[in-house]
Amino acid sequence: MSSTFKGNKSYLPSKTCVVCKKEMTWRKSWAKNWEMIKYCSDACRKKAPKDQS
């Protein structure tokens, strides 16, 4: 294990899922589009109300 790993994700940014209201912690795979992330999972994305625009 690397000596730089903190083992504690509390220092990472987090958001609340708009569907289930669970807290989501930042993931490296979301780094490029963190501002656009709304849902914690594909299941919540499918449950989200659809825009009729």
ABEGO torsion letter per residue (X at the ends): XBAABAGBAAABBBBBBAAAGBBBBBBAAAAAAAAABABABAAAAAABBBBAX
